[in-house]
Amino acid sequence: MNDSVRYTPQAMRDMDAVWDGVYEASKNYDIADRYVDAFIEEIAAKRLFPFSGIPLQYRGLFTGFYSVNYKKYKAFYRVREGYIEFIRIIMAKRDYMTILFGEPEEVLDETETHI
């Protein structure tokens, strides 16, 4: 397979934030550029084997998302017909499940009565 890679507008903003974060830490434009370029290369490598990413599971079920890890970040994507769509790029230490899917719904205890 040799799918194209597409980024959602949010993923593009996320990658800009990655560049900003690396620049803030290093105070060096070249370091920030090289970091983001290497990250983009890692993402682009999924074109050949899109299902080789890390499947994202929630409560034991596949969510339809895969991820690519690069240093402190995770890039989340879906495999579409003829292309790979990168949805979000999130720092790995953040609660990326909540960022991707929102707050989990409260699970009722089976002993609670239902009206």
Secondary structure as UniProt FT lines:
FT   STRAND          4..7
FT   HELIX           9..26
FT   HELIX           29..44
FT   HELIX           45..47
FT   HELIX           50..52
FT   STRAND          54..58
FT   TURN            59..60
FT   STRAND          61..70
FT   TURN            71..72
FT   STRAND          73..80
FT   TURN            81..82
FT   STRAND          83..91
FT   TURN            92..93
FT   HELIX           96..101
FT   TURN            110..111
//
